[in-house]
């Protein structure tokens, strides 16, 4: 194999790797657009990210089931069906 063939193989491999990275980002954006945050339906330790109250900033740190300040992503339109709250509803419930 000569130097030109090696360069072609390496550049093809790099282009493929970059293309796969872009496809992954597009899929992640599409997934997020098809979901909504649903508050108050999370089981302890199964939240998706930071709490609304600011008590923690990471996924998997919910301390109690169905806490109004904890959320997870659900398919758009499913939150109400699962008995969940929007962010505004959760904030109002936390003030009570």
C-alpha positions in Angstrom: 0.0 0.0 0.0 1.5 3.3 -1.0 1.3 6.6 0.9 -1.5 8.0 -1.2 -3.7 5.0 -0.4 -3.0 5.3 3.3 -4.0 8.9 3.3 -7.2 8.1 1.5 -8.1 5.4 4.0 -7.3 7.7 7.0 -9.3 10.6 5.6 -12.2 8.4 4.8 -12.2 7.0 8.3 -12.1 10.5 9.8 -14.9 11.7 7.6 -17.1 8.8 8.6 -16.4 9.4 12.3 -17.4 13.1 11.9 -20.5 12.2 10.0 -21.6 9.8 12.8 -21.1 12.5 15.4 -23.3 14.9 13.5 -26.1 12.3 13.1 -26.0 11.6 16.8 -26.4 15.3 17.6 -29.3 15.7 15.2 -31.0 12.6 16.7 -30.6 14.0 20.2 -32.1 17.3 19.2 -35.1 15.5 17.6 -35.6 13.4 20.7 -35.6 16.5 23.0 -38.1 18.3 20.7 -40.5 15.3 21.0 -40.4 15.4 24.8 -41.4 17.6 27.7 -40.4 18.0 31.3 -43.0 16.5 33.6 -42.8 17.4 37.3 -44.1 15.4 40.3 -44.1 11.9 38.8 -40.5 10.9 39.4 -39.6 7.9 41.6 -36.7 8.5 44.1 -33.4 8.4 42.3 -34.9 8.5 38.8 -35.1 12.2 38.0 -33.5 13.4 34.7 -31.7 16.5 36.0 -31.6 19.4 38.5 -34.5 20.0 40.8 -36.7 23.0 40.3 -36.0 24.0 43.9 -32.3 23.9 43.4 -31.7 21.3 46.1 -29.4 19.4 43.6 -28.1 19.7 40.1 -27.8 16.2 38.9 -29.8 13.3 37.5 -30.6 10.4 39.9 -30.6 12.5 43.1 -34.4 12.8 43.8 -34.9 11.9 47.5 -38.6 11.1 47.5 -41.2 9.7 45.1 -43.5 12.3 43.4 -41.8 15.4 44.7 -43.2 18.4 42.9 -39.8 19.9 42.2 -38.4 16.8 40.5 -38.9 16.0 36.8 -38.2 13.6 34.0 -38.7 13.8 30.3 -41.8 12.2 28.9 -43.3 12.1 25.4 -45.1 15.3 24.5 -48.7 15.2 25.7 -48.1 12.4 28.2 -47.4 14.4 31.3 -51.0 15.2 32.2 -52.0 11.6 31.4 -49.4 10.4 33.9 -50.7 12.8 36.5 -47.7 15.2 36.2 -47.3 18.9 36.5 -45.9 21.6 34.2 -43.1 23.8 35.6 -45.5 26.6 36.4 -47.9 24.2 38.2 -44.9 22.7 40.1 -43.7 26.1 41.2 -47.2 27.0 42.5 -47.5 23.7 44.4 -44.1 24.3 46.0 -45.3 27.7 47.3 -48.2 26.1 49.2 
